[in-house]
Amino acid sequence: MTQIRELTSFIESLAPLSYQESYDNSGLIVGDPATVITGVLVTLDATEAVVDEAIAKGCNLLVAHHPIVFKGLKKLNGNTYVERTVIKAIKNDIAIYAAHTNLDNVWGGVNFKIAEKLNLQNVQILAPKSQVLSKLVTFVPIADTQQVLEALYAAGAGQIGKYKNCSFRVNGTGTYQPDADAQPAIGTIGQYHEEAENRIEVIFPSQQQGQLLTALRQAHPYQEVAYYITLLDNRNQEVGSGAVGDLPEALGGQAWLSYLKANMNLNLIRYTPLGNRPVKRVAVCGGVGSFLLSDAIRAGADVFVTADYKYHEFFDADGRIVICDIGHYESEVFTKELISQHLAKKFTTFAVILSETDTNPVSYF
């Protein structure tokens, strides 16, 4: 039997909550983490209709992309669709979990799903985040250096882009004098000691600091481990907003629009003038993406596929790039596939079902 906390822990290992934006509300919104899962319904939005679908299909957990509670609730009296959805979920023991901007911001997340739908190659994060990496410096007897490094690697340290087990070391001399109640692994109580040591440095995702320090203390021979941690301004190339990649072959402007419409299953596209240059390099951002326009231009993208552009914002393309607004729902609806694929591979004791409810609040005529 699988509890909700096991599933949420798995999702958060893929998309840590620390990667969500400050305004967001990802995580378990409704429900007891100790509840045993009977079935999972995956949806883009948690609405009353989706809760009804979960009830009908015997699912007691909704996993959504968008948080149903976003700005906070002061009352629960059913006056809004948010309140009614939460009330219905609670009455029917339906838990609601959301993986929103944290899933947007990770390698292989929402934007990579869009890139997959467009068959983009050489896909990279469009705007990598800074201050999500830290550096650990510690001092280890030379003979114990490798076992400590291996423990740190296993805990998530030493990954830089496509390279793993990355570290730096330099030899030096450590000194100490154990007190009477100490238990020195090397040296004698009450006597000054010098030990040949390696200073080792590794980079790690900041949210993994706890598990990294646990691994360090378990692998290190000393009773008291000397270390320090520094938050880095380095950009993490595997965490950030948007994605950019290349089409298998360049397309003319009209051919590109037809390709985009077919591959993303669109009713319409709002776009800026196509110009005469072919489309080869494509930047994408699910949902609201206007804040990434300068990044898309800087990345050399010919087009920028996103949603929720305002009228005056389209002028910002200024002939340097083609903006293609495909709609918020349309840009993120395939996130359901992304989430369900991960869950179905990991969990086999309950059904993981894609919601059939169309939650798009926008209609086209």
C-alpha positions, -999 to 999 in steps of 0.1 A, spaced: 0 0 0 13 34 -10 7 65 10 3 100 -5 36 111 11 55 85 -9 41 98 -41 46 134 -33 82 127 -22 88 111 -55 75 140 -75 95 164 -53 127 144 -60 120 152 -97 108 188 -91 119 200 -57 95 225 -40 125 248 -35 126 254 -72 91 269 -73 87 307 -77 81 328 -46 45 335 -56 36 299 -61 18 273 -40 29 239 -51 27 209 -29 0 190 -11 -29 215 -9 -57 192 4 -54 159 22 -36 138 47 -1 126 36 -6 94 54 -37 84 34 -33 52 13 -37 59 -24 -66 41 -42 -60 58 -76 -45 90 -91 -62 113 -115 -37 136 -134 -51 169 -146 -39 203 -156 -64 221 -133 -82 209 -102 -119 219 -107 -152 207 -94 -157 187 -125 -124 170 -121 -132 162 -85 -164 146 -98 -144 126 -123 -120 114 -95 -150 103 -74 -165 84 -104 -132 67 -112 -123 57 -76 -93 80 -74 -86 97 -40 -57 118 -52 -57 146 -78 -22 155 -92 -26 189 -110 -2 213 -126 -20 244 -114 -26 249 -77 -63 253 -70 -54 275 -40 -31 301 -53 -36 334 -34 -48 319 -1 -83 313 13 -99 333 41 -133 316 40 -147 283 29 -184 290 22 -186 280 -14 -189 315 -30 -161 308 -55 -151 279 -77 -119 276 -57 -139 273 -24 -164 249 -39 -136 227 -53 -118 225 -20 -151 218 -1 -161 190 -25 -126 174 -23 -126 175 15 -161 161 17 -152 132 -5 -117 125 9 -100 136 -23 -65 149 -18 -51 176 -42 -15 180 -50 1 205 -74 34 206 -92 35 240 -108 65 263 -113 89 237 -97 79 214 -126 83 243 -150 119 250 -138 135 215 -140 154 197 -167 129 174 -184 99 194 -170 70 212 -187 91 231 -213 110 200 -223 76 183 -229 67 211 -253 101 207 -269 94 170 -273 61 177 -290 79 199 -314 107 174 -320 134 199 -309 170 188 -307 199 199 -285 174 212 -260 187 234 -231 172 255 -203 165 290 -218 172 310 -186 191 290 -160 187 301 -124 214 313 -101 216 309 -63 203 274 -64 237 258 -61 260 257 -30 297 247 -25 308 224 3 344 226 15 357 201 40 390 186 52 397 149 51 427 127 60 443 117 27 436 80 32 399 86 37 394 111 8 379 88 -17 353 72 6 341 107 17 339 118 -20 319 88 -30 295 94 -1 291 130 -12 285 120 -49 259 95 -38 241 122 -18 239 144 -49 271 164 -50 295 168 -79 272 172 -109 281 200 -133 260 200 -165 267 167 -182 296 158 -159 293 139 -127 317 132 -98 333 166 -101 354 178 -73 386 198 -64 412 188 -39 445 202 -26 469 189 1 475 206 33 481 200 70 453 199 96 460 205 133 441 197 165 445 187 201 418 164 215 403 173 249 400 147 277 365 136 267 372 135 230 373 103 209 399 110 182 400 86 152 436 98 147 459 112 174 462 110 212 441 128 239 458 158 252 485 159 225 489 184 197 485 166 164 493 174 127 476 154 100 481 154 62 447 162 48 430 170 15 408 201 13 380 189 -10 353 211 -27 321 200 -43 291 218 -58 256 206 -49 219 216 -54 212 238 -23 180 220 -14 201 188 -8 222 203 20 207 182 47 213 149 31 247 160 20 258 168 55 244 136 68 264 117 43 295 137 51 293 130 88 287 93 83 316 88 59 341 111 76 365 95 101 367 125 125 344 129 155 340 166 147 339 174 110 352 208 98 333 222 68 318 253 54 291 259 29 288 289 4 257 298 -16 269 304 -52 258 328 -79 267 303 -106 238 295 -129 226 259 -127 222 248 -163 196 222 -153 173 245 -134 155 275 -148 128 290 -170 118 280 -206 137 259 -230 154 263 -264 163 239 -292 165 233 -329 140 219 -354 153 188 -373 152 210 -404 145 247 -411 110 256 -421 95 286 -440 72 309 -420 39 294 -432 52 258 -430 63 265 -394 29 278 -384 12 246 -399 38 225 -381 32 242 -348 -5 240 -351 -5 202 -359 21 192 -333 5 211 -305 -31 204 -315 -40 241 -317 -72 259 -328 -53 292 -335 -20 310 -331 -15 347 -324 18 357 -339 39 386 -350 51 392 -386 70 362 -399 95 381 -420 115 362 -446 140 342 -426 135 304 -421 126 290 -387 152 267 -372 159 276 -336 128 276 -313 124 289 -277 94 278 -257 78 286 -223 46 270 -211 21 295 -197 30 332 -193 63 337 -210 67 373 -220 94 378 -192 117 355 -212 116 374 -245 150 389 -241 164 355 -232 149 340 -263 164 367 -285 198 363 -268 197 325 -274 194 332 -311 158 318 -314 139 325 -346 106 321 -328 93 321 -293 63 298 -285 45 308 -253 11 321 -241 -8 350 -225 8 378 -245 -8 412 -241 -14 435 -271 14 460 -265 39 432 -256 37 419 -291 55 451 -303 85 440 -283 94 414 -309 105 444 -330 114 422 -360 141 404 -340 120 373 -333 86 359 -341 63 356 -311 38 327 -313 11 329 -286 -7 295 -286 -28 299 -255 -21 290 -218 -41 257 -217 -27 246 -251 9 253 -241 6 232 -209 -20 205 -215 6 179 -223 20 183 -188 -6 157 -179 13 132 -200 45 142 -185 33 136 -149 15 104 -156 44 89 -174 67 94 -144 41 81 -119 32 50 -140 68 40 -142 73 44 -104 41 31 -89 23 -1 -99 -1 -7 -70 -28 18 -81 -41 32 -114 -27 65 -128 -54 80 -150 -53 110 -173 -83 132 -167 -107 134 -196 -123 167 -183 -115 196 -205 -106 224 -180 -98 251 -206 -119 281 -196 -114 297 -231 -135 287 -261 -129 297 -297 -155 304 -324 
